[in-house]
Amino acid sequence: MQLLMKRIYLYSEIRFEKLTSVATSILGNSVTFIVALCVVIFWLTHKGFWFEDLHHQIGDVILGVTFLSLFIIQKCFNRFSASLHLKINELVSSNATANNAVLNVDKKTELEIIELQKEYTELAEQIKEDEEAKTDE
């Protein structure tokens, strides 16, 4: 039973990661922003909008701006994330003693990243123990 639950969890995690990857690509696209802007403009120019009271109009404008901000923030994050990954990949690949398993870590699944984190945590602990042993001598 536990093995079945683990498989279901792993399957759902992989599917969710793929879904978030696709959603990130779609939400950070400039075409998607233009479509969202058109939806907001249509929404604000709808006949009923101008006949509501001022409080509802302000709320609708704030909601529209917040909705559009999602796409702008996602686009900026995508660009920042891609540039950061390129810089890190360059640093890792330029160091001869570096572990190349971390190259393109953004393309790995969450489980693969957790395994890499465990390896680096163990390495850090080993280095700390070695340093402590040297200072004790």
N, C-alpha and C positions, 0 to 999 in steps of 0.2 A: 504493500500500500504506500509506504514512504517513497519507494522508488518511482511509483506512478506519479505521486504528487510532485516529486522533484523534476520529472520529465515534463509534466504539465507546466510547472513554473518556468523551466528553461525555455520551453517552446513559447510561452507567453512573453517572456523577456525578450527573446530574439525578435518576435513579431512586433513588440512595442518599440524596440530600438529601430527597426526598419520604418515603422510608422512615423516616429519622431524625426528620423532622418529625412523622409519625404516631406513631412510637414514643414520642417525647417527650410528645406529648399524652396518649397512653394511660397511660404510666408515671407521669405527674404528676397523674393523676385520683384523686380520693378514693374513687371506687367501686372502682377497681383496687386501691387499698390495702386496702379491706375484703375484697375477694376474696382477696388475698394473705394477709391475716391469717387468714381462715378456712382456707386451705390449710395454713398453718403450725400452726394449732391442731389441725386434723385429723391432721397429720403427727406432732405431739407426743403426741397422745392415742391414737395407733394402738397396738394391743395389744403389739407387739414392742418399742416404745420403753421401757417400764418394765422389761422383762426383760433389757435390755442392761446392760453394766457402766457405771459412773459416767463413765468417760472418753468413751464414745460419746454418752452423754446430754448432757454438757457441749458436746461438739462439735456435736451437733444443735441445741441451743439457740442457740449462737453463730451457726451457719449460718442459722437462722431469723431471728434478729435482724438479721443482715447483709442478708439477702434483703429484709426489710421496710424497712430503712434506705434501700435503693435508691429505693423509692417516695417516702419522705419527703423525701429529698434532691432528687429530681427535681421534686417539687411546689414546694419552696422555691425551687429554681433557676428554675422557670417563672415564679413570681410576681416574683422579683427581676428577671429578664430583662425581663419585660413592663413593670414600673415604670420600669426604667432606659431602655428604648426610648421610653416616653412622655415622660420628662423630656428626653431628647435631642431628640426630635421637637419638643417645645415650644420649646426653645432655638433650634433651627434655623429653625423657622417664624417665630419672633418677630424674627429678625434679617433685615432687608431685603436685605442684601448676601450672605446665605448661599446656598449652592447647594442647592436643594431636591431634588436627585437623591439625597441621603443620607437623606431622609425614608423611614421604613419600610425601612431597609436590612436589617433582619432577615428581610424577605420576599424579598430578592433571592437569586439563586443565588450559589454560591461564585465563579464566573467573573465575574459582574457586580461582586462585592465586590473582587476582585483588580484589575479595570479601574479602579474608583474609587480604590483604594489607589495605583495607578500615577499617576493624575492628581494626587492630593494629594502624592505624593512629588516629582513634577516641579514642582508649585507651590512646595513647600517649598524645593527646590533653587534655583528661580528667585528666591525671596525672599532666600535666603542669598547668592546672587550679587549681587543688587541692594544688599544691606546691605554687602557687602564692597567693592563699587564705590563706595559713598558714603563709607566709611571711608578708602578709598585717596585720595579727592579731597581 
